């Protein structure tokens, strides 16, 4: 779990009190080591946790202690308004009761912010991830059913040699035309993801795919605190295995919305529109095209300078990998962050996803919530404790699971761990 600025202390003595005006190391810039014209920021995080259902399946429940750490660093160069950075991190995880699921993942990424002129700005991010999927995960992976669902000993029962490993190449760019203070701005976003699985090819070859997303947009400020926007999201998914090429798909979202800053304490954003999904050659002709409404709504409220609430609601559709099944989801997220003292912070968070699988006629309801307590000891060190609960209730009861995870962690150089773009944005 990333440690943000003011951290967890074990007493909540200031439960109802205001934040003291204290200038702390933990609020300052990350620890930087000069290297000629460059700046190097080390990254290190470590955690010990207990997970009572590591495969996220009640039928084959197994618990385990889990030891994890991240390590790496970021090398950055700044030139006037431009900034360039390269980041490397590795993540090591050891399951004490399931050593066949131990792994070390690697990530290399580069980011750049370039301002050609006051009207022309470009942000580019590129990355390479050598990683794996833990057995049992399927909602976040857009699969119809979890991997290894036939049992914990699925490594032998299904012929799998271990958790599915993959290489992921990513690239995204955002170009903005127009002065930051101008009434109107044009924007063009591009994103590409390329998945190539490395093992269990009998099961994973059909999951090799490339995804492109192109989103043109226009922003117009009609008042000092109100901006209208219109966007068209175009998502193309291409599978590389010929046998599943009929499930290649195109999704378009035509969105109209805006942002409104009611005050420094309250901001609201909304995008509402029309969605169209098409498959190239689905097995079911009725799945050829799908139309629906879609939206993204968000609100943030800070009743006090040290207390913040965030709410988001979204409706979208995503195709299952190598299938003509569509998952129509309503997602709800709520979070509360409170700074009890300049060093002490708590975060409460919860989410709910109601997913209707249109092709296979199955409802999946996913719930998660938790609490994080963290404390900033120094500019270069923070500690914390985190509890997370996850649950899936499906019309296919064999997929149901409940999971409890409690974690103790420490973070070195917390500010850079917050800001560096890595795939492990949080522990949970």
C-alpha positions as CSV (number, residue, x, y, z in Angstrom):
1,X,0.0,0.0,0.0
2,X,1.4,3.4,-0.9
3,X,2.0,5.8,1.9
4,X,0.8,9.3,1.2
5,X,2.5,12.1,3.1
6,X,1.1,12.3,6.7
7,X,1.1,8.8,8.1
8,X,-0.4,6.5,10.7
9,X,0.4,6.8,14.4
10,X,-0.9,4.3,16.9
11,X,-2.9,6.7,19.0
12,X,-5.8,8.8,17.7
13,X,-5.5,11.4,20.4
14,X,-6.6,14.2,18.1
15,X,-9.8,12.4,17.2
16,X,-11.8,15.6,16.9
17,X,-9.1,18.2,16.9
18,X,-7.7,20.3,14.1
19,X,-4.4,19.7,12.3
20,X,-1.5,21.4,14.0
21,X,0.5,23.8,11.8
22,X,3.6,21.6,11.8
23,X,6.2,21.4,9.0
24,X,7.2,17.8,8.7
25,X,9.9,16.0,6.7
26,X,7.2,13.6,5.5
27,X,5.5,16.5,3.6
28,X,8.7,17.5,1.8
29,X,9.9,16.4,-1.6
30,X,11.2,12.8,-2.0
31,X,14.7,11.9,-1.0
32,X,16.8,12.6,-4.1
33,X,20.4,11.6,-4.9
34,X,22.0,13.9,-7.5
35,X,23.7,12.1,-10.4
36,X,25.1,14.8,-12.7
37,X,22.2,16.5,-14.5
38,X,19.9,13.7,-13.3
39,X,18.1,13.0,-10.0
40,X,17.8,9.5,-8.6
41,X,15.1,8.5,-6.2
42,X,15.2,5.0,-4.6
43,X,12.0,3.0,-4.0
44,X,11.5,0.3,-1.4
45,X,8.4,-1.1,0.2
46,X,8.0,-4.3,2.3
47,X,4.9,-6.0,3.8
48,X,3.9,-9.0,5.7
49,X,0.2,-10.1,5.4
50,X,-2.2,-12.9,6.3
51,X,-4.6,-13.9,3.5
52,X,-7.4,-16.5,4.5
53,X,-8.3,-17.3,0.8
54,X,-5.4,-16.9,-1.5
55,X,-7.2,-18.5,-4.5
56,X,-10.4,-16.5,-4.1
57,X,-12.5,-19.7,-4.2
58,X,-14.5,-21.0,-1.2
59,X,-14.6,-24.5,-2.6
60,X,-10.8,-24.8,-2.4
61,X,-10.0,-22.4,0.4
62,X,-6.4,-22.1,1.5
63,X,-4.8,-19.5,3.8
64,X,-1.2,-18.3,3.8
65,X,1.1,-15.8,5.2
66,X,2.5,-13.6,2.4
67,X,5.9,-11.8,2.4
68,X,6.2,-9.0,-0.2
69,X,8.6,-6.3,-1.2
70,X,9.1,-3.7,-4.0
71,X,12.5,-2.4,-4.8
72,X,13.8,-0.1,-7.5
73,X,14.3,3.5,-8.4
74,X,13.5,6.5,-10.6
75,X,16.0,8.5,-12.7
76,X,14.6,11.9,-13.7
77,X,15.8,14.9,-15.8
78,X,14.1,18.3,-15.8
79,X,14.7,20.9,-18.5
80,X,12.7,24.1,-18.0
81,X,9.0,23.0,-18.3
82,X,9.9,19.5,-19.6
83,X,10.5,16.4,-17.5
84,X,11.7,12.9,-18.4
85,X,11.9,9.9,-16.1
86,X,12.8,6.2,-16.2
87,X,11.6,3.9,-13.5
88,X,12.5,0.3,-12.7
89,X,10.9,-1.8,-9.9
90,X,10.6,-5.4,-9.0
91,X,8.0,-7.1,-6.9
92,X,8.7,-10.3,-4.9
93,X,6.0,-12.3,-3.2
94,X,6.4,-15.5,-1.2
95,X,3.3,-17.6,-0.2
96,X,4.3,-19.6,2.9
97,X,1.6,-22.2,2.3
98,X,1.8,-22.3,-1.5
99,X,5.4,-22.0,-2.7
100,X,4.3,-22.9,-6.3
101,X,2.7,-19.4,-6.4
102,X,5.9,-17.5,-5.4
103,X,7.0,-15.0,-8.1
104,X,9.2,-12.1,-8.9
105,X,7.8,-9.5,-11.3
106,X,9.7,-6.8,-13.1
107,X,8.6,-3.4,-14.5
108,X,10.5,-0.8,-16.6
109,X,8.7,2.4,-17.6
110,X,9.4,5.8,-19.0
111,X,7.4,9.0,-18.8
112,X,7.8,12.4,-20.3
113,X,6.1,15.8,-20.2
114,X,6.9,18.1,-23.1
115,X,5.7,21.7,-23.6
116,X,6.6,22.6,-27.2
117,X,4.8,26.0,-26.8
118,X,2.2,27.4,-24.4
119,X,-0.4,25.9,-26.8
120,X,1.1,22.5,-27.4
121,X,1.6,20.0,-24.6
122,X,2.4,16.3,-24.9
123,X,2.6,13.5,-22.2
124,X,3.9,10.1,-23.1
125,X,4.2,7.0,-21.0
126,X,5.7,3.7,-22.0
127,X,6.2,0.5,-20.1
128,X,7.2,-3.2,-20.1
129,X,5.8,-5.6,-17.4
130,X,7.0,-9.2,-16.9
131,X,4.3,-10.5,-14.5
132,X,1.7,-13.2,-13.8
133,X,-1.9,-13.6,-12.7
134,X,-2.6,-15.3,-9.4
135,X,-4.9,-18.3,-9.7
136,X,-8.6,-17.6,-9.1
137,X,-8.7,-14.0,-10.4
138,X,-11.2,-13.5,-13.1
139,X,-13.3,-10.3,-12.8
140,X,-10.4,-8.0,-13.2
141,X,-9.0,-10.2,-15.9
142,X,-12.2,-10.2,-18.1
143,X,-12.5,-14.0,-18.0
144,X,-15.7,-15.9,-17.8
145,X,-14.4,-18.2,-15.0
146,X,-11.3,-18.1,-12.7
147,X,-8.2,-20.0,-13.6
148,X,-7.6,-23.2,-11.8
149,X,-11.3,-23.4,-10.8
150,X,-11.2,-27.2,-10.8
151,X,-9.2,-27.3,-7.6
152,X,-6.2,-26.0,-5.7
153,X,-4.2,-28.8,-7.3
154,X,-5.2,-27.4,-10.7
155,X,-1.6,-27.3,-11.6
156,X,-1.7,-31.0,-12.2
157,X,-5.5,-31.4,-12.7
158,X,-5.6,-29.0,-15.7
159,X,-2.1,-29.5,-17.0
160,X,-1.0,-26.0,-15.9
161,X,2.7,-25.7,-15.0
162,X,2.0,-22.8,-12.6
163,X,0.2,-19.4,-12.5
164,X,-0.3,-17.8,-15.9
165,X,2.7,-15.6,-16.7
166,X,2.6,-12.8,-19.3
167,X,4.5,-9.9,-20.9
168,X,2.7,-6.6,-21.2
169,X,3.9,-3.7,-23.4
170,X,2.1,-0.4,-22.9
171,X,2.1,3.0,-24.5
172,X,-0.1,6.0,-24.0
173,X,0.1,9.6,-25.1
174,X,-2.0,12.7,-24.5
175,X,-1.7,15.7,-26.7
176,X,-3.4,19.0,-25.7
177,X,-3.7,22.0,-27.9
178,X,-4.7,25.4,-26.4
179,X,-3.4,27.5,-23.7
180,X,-4.1,26.3,-20.2
181,X,-6.1,29.5,-19.5
182,X,-7.9,29.5,-22.8
183,X,-11.7,28.9,-23.0
184,X,-11.3,26.0,-25.5
185,X,-8.8,23.1,-25.6
186,X,-8.5,20.2,-28.1
187,X,-7.2,16.9,-26.8
188,X,-6.2,13.5,-28.4
189,X,-5.5,10.4,-26.3
190,X,-3.9,7.2,-27.5
191,X,-3.4,4.0,-25.5
192,X,-2.0,0.6,-26.6
193,X,-1.8,-2.7,-24.6
194,X,-0.2,-5.8,-25.9
195,X,-0.5,-9.1,-23.9
196,X,1.7,-12.2,-24.7
197,X,1.4,-15.1,-22.3
198,X,4.5,-17.2,-21.6
199,X,3.3,-20.5,-20.2
200,X,0.3,-22.8,-20.1
201,X,-0.1,-22.2,-23.8
202,X,-2.8,-24.7,-24.2
203,X,-5.0,-22.4,-22.1
204,X,-3.5,-19.0,-22.6
205,X,-2.7,-18.8,-26.3
206,X,-6.2,-17.6,-27.0
207,X,-5.7,-14.7,-24.6
208,X,-2.8,-13.2,-26.5
209,X,-4.2,-9.9,-27.8
210,X,-3.6,-6.2,-28.6
211,X,-5.9,-3.4,-27.5
212,X,-5.9,0.1,-28.9
213,X,-7.9,3.1,-27.5
214,X,-8.1,6.4,-29.4
215,X,-10.1,9.3,-27.7
216,X,-10.5,12.7,-29.3
217,X,-12.0,15.3,-27.1
218,X,-13.0,19.0,-26.8
219,X,-13.1,21.1,-23.7
220,X,-14.8,24.5,-23.3
221,X,-14.9,26.6,-20.2
222,X,-18.2,28.4,-20.0
223,X,-17.6,29.9,-16.6
224,X,-14.5,30.3,-14.3
225,X,-15.5,27.1,-12.4
226,X,-17.4,25.2,-15.1
227,X,-16.0,23.3,-18.1
228,X,-18.0,21.3,-20.7
229,X,-16.4,18.4,-22.6
230,X,-17.2,16.0,-25.3
231,X,-15.3,12.8,-26.1
232,X,-15.5,9.7,-28.3
233,X,-13.7,6.7,-27.0
234,X,-12.8,4.1,-29.6
235,X,-11.5,0.7,-28.3
236,X,-10.3,-2.0,-30.7
237,X,-9.3,-5.5,-29.4
238,X,-7.5,-7.9,-31.7
239,X,-6.8,-11.5,-30.7
240,X,-3.7,-13.1,-32.3
241,X,-5.0,-16.7,-32.3
242,X,-6.9,-17.4,-35.5
243,X,-9.4,-19.6,-33.8
244,X,-10.7,-16.7,-31.7
245,X,-10.3,-13.9,-34.2
246,X,-14.1,-13.9,-34.5
247,X,-14.2,-12.3,-31.1
248,X,-12.2,-9.3,-32.1
249,X,-14.3,-6.3,-31.1
250,X,-14.8,-2.6,-31.4
251,X,-16.4,-0.5,-28.7
252,X,-17.3,3.2,-29.0
253,X,-18.5,5.5,-26.2
254,X,-20.0,8.9,-27.3
255,X,-19.8,11.1,-24.2
256,X,-20.9,14.5,-23.2
257,X,-20.3,16.0,-19.8
258,X,-18.3,18.5,-17.8
259,X,-16.7,19.5,-14.5
260,X,-17.9,21.9,-11.9
261,X,-16.0,23.4,-9.0
262,X,-18.7,24.5,-6.7
263,X,-16.1,25.7,-4.3
264,X,-12.6,24.8,-3.1
265,X,-14.3,22.1,-1.0
266,X,-16.6,20.6,-3.6
267,X,-16.0,19.4,-7.2
268,X,-18.3,17.4,-9.4
269,X,-17.6,15.7,-12.7
270,X,-19.9,13.8,-15.1
271,X,-19.8,12.1,-18.5
272,X,-23.0,10.6,-19.9
273,X,-23.6,9.1,-23.3
274,X,-24.2,6.2,-25.7
275,X,-22.3,3.0,-26.1
276,X,-22.0,0.6,-29.0
277,X,-20.2,-2.7,-29.0
278,X,-19.6,-4.9,-32.0
279,X,-17.9,-8.3,-32.5
280,X,-16.4,-9.4,-35.8
281,X,-17.9,-12.8,-36.1
282,X,-19.5,-14.0,-32.8
283,X,-20.7,-17.6,-32.3
284,X,-24.1,-16.2,-31.4
285,X,-25.5,-13.9,-34.2
286,X,-27.5,-12.0,-31.5
287,X,-24.2,-10.9,-29.9
288,X,-23.1,-9.2,-33.1
289,X,-24.1,-5.7,-31.9
290,X,-25.0,-4.3,-28.5
291,X,-26.2,-0.8,-27.5
292,X,-26.6,0.7,-24.1
293,X,-26.3,3.9,-22.1
294,X,-23.0,4.6,-20.3
295,X,-21.8,7.1,-17.7
296,X,-19.0,8.2,-15.4
297,X,-20.0,10.3,-12.4
298,X,-17.6,11.6,-9.7
299,X,-17.7,13.9,-6.7
300,X,-15.2,15.0,-4.1
301,X,-16.1,16.9,-0.9
302,X,-13.7,18.3,1.7
303,X,-15.8,19.6,4.6
304,X,-12.4,20.3,6.4
305,X,-9.0,21.0,5.0
306,X,-7.8,17.7,6.5
307,X,-10.8,15.5,5.6
308,X,-11.8,14.4,2.1
309,X,-14.7,12.2,0.7
310,X,-14.6,10.8,-2.9
311,X,-17.5,9.1,-4.7
312,X,-17.6,7.6,-8.2
313,X,-20.4,5.8,-10.1
314,X,-19.9,4.3,-13.5
315,X,-21.7,2.1,-16.1
316,X,-19.8,0.4,-18.8
317,X,-19.5,-2.8,-20.9
318,X,-16.4,-5.0,-21.4
319,X,-16.1,-8.1,-23.6
320,X,-14.7,-11.3,-22.0
321,X,-11.4,-12.4,-23.4
322,X,-11.7,-14.8,-26.4
323,X,-15.5,-14.9,-26.0
324,X,-18.6,-13.1,-27.2
325,X,-19.8,-12.7,-23.7
326,X,-20.3,-9.1,-22.6
327,X,-20.1,-7.9,-18.9
328,X,-22.3,-5.0,-18.3
329,X,-21.2,-3.5,-15.0
330,X,-22.5,-0.9,-12.6
331,X,-19.6,0.2,-10.3
332,X,-19.7,2.2,-7.1
333,X,-16.7,3.5,-5.1
334,X,-16.6,5.5,-1.9
335,X,-13.6,6.7,0.0
336,X,-12.8,8.8,3.0
337,X,-9.4,10.1,3.9
338,X,-8.8,12.0,7.2
339,X,-5.6,13.5,8.5
340,X,-5.9,13.3,12.3
341,X,-2.5,14.9,12.8
342,X,0.2,16.0,10.4
343,X,1.7,12.5,10.7
344,X,-1.5,10.4,11.1
345,X,-3.8,9.5,8.3
346,X,-6.7,7.0,7.9
347,X,-8.4,5.9,4.8
348,X,-11.7,4.1,4.6
349,X,-12.7,2.7,1.2
350,X,-15.4,0.5,-0.3
351,X,-16.6,-0.6,-3.7
352,X,-19.4,-2.6,-5.3
353,X,-19.7,-4.0,-8.8
354,X,-22.9,-5.5,-10.1
355,X,-21.9,-7.4,-13.3
356,X,-24.4,-8.9,-15.7
357,X,-22.9,-11.4,-18.1
358,X,-25.1,-11.0,-21.1
359,X,-23.8,-13.9,-23.2
360,X,-23.9,-16.6,-20.5
361,X,-26.8,-15.2,-18.6
362,X,-25.1,-14.9,-15.2
363,X,-25.1,-12.3,-12.5
364,X,-21.9,-11.6,-10.5
365,X,-21.8,-9.2,-7.6
366,X,-18.4,-8.1,-6.2
367,X,-17.9,-6.2,-2.9
368,X,-14.8,-5.0,-1.3
369,X,-14.1,-2.6,1.6
370,X,-11.3,-1.9,4.0
371,X,-9.4,0.5,6.2
372,X,-5.8,1.8,6.1
373,X,-4.0,3.4,9.0
374,X,-0.5,4.9,8.3
375,X,2.1,7.0,10.0
376,X,5.0,9.0,8.6
377,X,8.0,8.6,10.7
378,X,10.5,10.5,8.6
379,X,10.9,12.0,5.1
380,X,12.3,8.6,4.1
381,X,10.1,6.1,6.1
382,X,6.5,5.4,6.8
383,X,4.7,2.4,8.4
384,X,1.1,1.2,8.4
385,X,-1.5,-1.4,8.8
386,X,-4.3,-2.3,6.3
387,X,-7.4,-4.6,6.4
388,X,-9.3,-5.5,3.2
389,X,-12.4,-7.7,2.7
390,X,-13.4,-9.0,-0.7
391,X,-16.5,-11.0,-1.6
392,X,-18.0,-12.4,-4.8
393,X,-21.6,-13.7,-5.0
394,X,-22.5,-15.3,-8.3
395,X,-25.5,-17.1,-9.7
396,X,-23.0,-19.9,-10.3
397,X,-22.4,-20.6,-6.6
398,X,-19.2,-22.5,-7.4
399,X,-17.5,-19.2,-8.1
400,X,-18.4,-17.6,-4.7
401,X,-15.7,-16.5,-2.4
402,X,-15.0,-14.5,0.8
403,X,-11.5,-13.2,1.5
404,X,-9.9,-11.3,4.5
405,X,-6.4,-9.8,4.3
406,X,-4.6,-8.0,7.0
407,X,-1.2,-6.4,6.3
408,X,1.6,-4.6,8.1
409,X,3.9,-2.6,5.8
410,X,6.7,-0.1,5.6
411,X,7.6,2.3,2.8
412,X,11.0,3.9,2.2
413,X,11.0,7.3,0.5
414,X,7.1,7.5,0.6
415,X,6.7,10.5,-1.7
416,X,8.4,8.9,-4.7
417,X,6.5,5.7,-4.0
418,X,3.3,7.7,-4.4
419,X,4.4,9.5,-7.6
420,X,6.3,6.9,-9.6
421,X,4.2,5.3,-12.2
422,X,4.4,1.5,-11.6
423,X,1.8,-1.3,-12.0
424,X,1.8,-1.8,-8.2
425,X,0.0,1.4,-7.3
426,X,-1.1,-0.1,-4.1
427,X,-0.7,-3.3,-2.1
428,X,-4.3,-4.3,-2.3
